[in-house]
Amino acid sequence: MRVRLDGWTWALLFSRWIAGLLFSMAGFYKVLDMGAVEHARVLFVEGYAETWIPAWLLWSLGVTIPYIELIAGGLLCLGYRVRGACISLGLVLVIVTFGHLVAEPFYAIGESIFPRLALLIFVLVGPSERDEASLDYWLERRQRR
């Protein structure tokens, strides 16, 4: 089996790495610099205390989301478990979009949410058998031998 490194390979590699860096660095900051509990308190619990969303849900999501961003973003960079990482990060974007819309019903998603979503969708629907720079590809190739 020959490695091609064609247009699909490069497009998926760049998209995975850009999305992975965007998410993992956000998660890195929220977990290791700000702290996941502080992130939850400031951005979720205090930010949405006056809404109908229960405090237990705000705490759970506020603490969990940074870890999902950090881990799934790193997995995207490696190209390992890409489908699961994309789905996890897509769910994070749904939750974050919902939260922004609760706070501001006409929130514009164009600045940060939509570009990340576009990258995730491209990686998710791109042909995984052409993502030859991913760990998933190499593990699958090795398993077939």
N, C-alpha and C positions, 0 to 999 in steps of 0.2 A: 504494500500500500504506500503510495507516494503522497507527500505533503504538498498541497498546491499553493498556499498563501496567496489566494486570489482576492478579488474585490470583496467577496462575501466575508472571507476570513478577516480582512483588515477592517471592514465596516463593523462587524460584530465585535472585534477586539476593541476598537476605539469606543464604540457605544457602551460596551460593558465596563470599560475602564472609566469613562467619564461619569456614567451613572454610579458606578461603584465608589468612585472618589467623592462625588457629591454626597452620597448617603453615608459612607463610612466616616468621612471627616466631620459631618454634622453629628453623627453618633459619638464619635471620639470626643468632640467638644462637650456634648451633653453628658456623657458618662464620666470622662476623666477630668475635665476642667470644671464644668459647672456642677456636676454631680447629678445623677439620675433623680434622686429624691428632691433636690432643689429645683430641677427642671420641672418635675411634676407639680411641686408646690406653686412655683411662680407662674408657669405658662399654662397649666391645666386647672389646678384647684382654685387658685386666686383669680385667674383669668375668667373662669366660667362658674364661679360660686353663685352668681345671681341667676343662672339659667336653671332649667328643669333637669339637667343632667346630674345624676346622683354622684356624690363625692367619692364613693368607693370606685366608681367607674373612671372618674377623672384621675384618681390616684393610680389605679392599675394601668391605665393607658399611658399616663405621664411618665411612669417609671419604666414601663416595658418598651415603648416605642424607641427610645435612644439605643437600647441594646439590639433591637431588631435592625435599626439603621446601621449600627456599627458592624454587626456580624454579617447580615445579608449583603451589605455594601462590600465588605471584604471578600465574601464568596463570589460576588460578581467579578471583582478584579481578577481573582484566581480562575474564574470560569468553572467553578465547582458547584454542583447542584443549582445550576443557573435558573431552571424553571421555578423551583421552590423559592429561590431568592427574589426573583422578579414578582412572583405572586405575593410574597410577604411584603415587599416594598410597595406594591400596588395597593394592598390593603392599608398600609400606613398612609398612602396618599389619599385614599378614600376617607379615612378617619380625619386626617388633617383638613381636607377640603370641607368636610361636614362641619368641623369645629369652626373654621373661618366663616362659613356661611351662617352658623348660629349667631356668631358675634356680629357679623356684617353681611346681611342678606345679598348684597350685590358685590361681594368680594371678587376681585379680578384674579383669576388663576394663572394669568399669562406670565408673570414674573418668575415664579419658582416652581409651581406645581405642574403646569402643563409641559415645560421642557423635560422635567424628570419623567413624567408619564410617557411622553413620546419616546424617550430613550428606552424605557422599560418595555414598551409595546414592541419597538423594533427588535430588541434582543429576544423577547419572548416569541415572536412570530417568525423571526429569522430562522433559516434552516440550520438546526443544531449540528447536522452532519457536515456543514461547511465551516463551522466555528473551530477550525483546526488549531487555533492558538489557545484553546481552553483545556483545562484539566479534565473536564467531562469527556471531551473528544478523545484524549489520550488514554484515559482509563477504559473507555468503551472499546477503543482500538486494541488495547492490550488484552482485554477480556475475550475478544473475538479470536485471538490467536490460539 
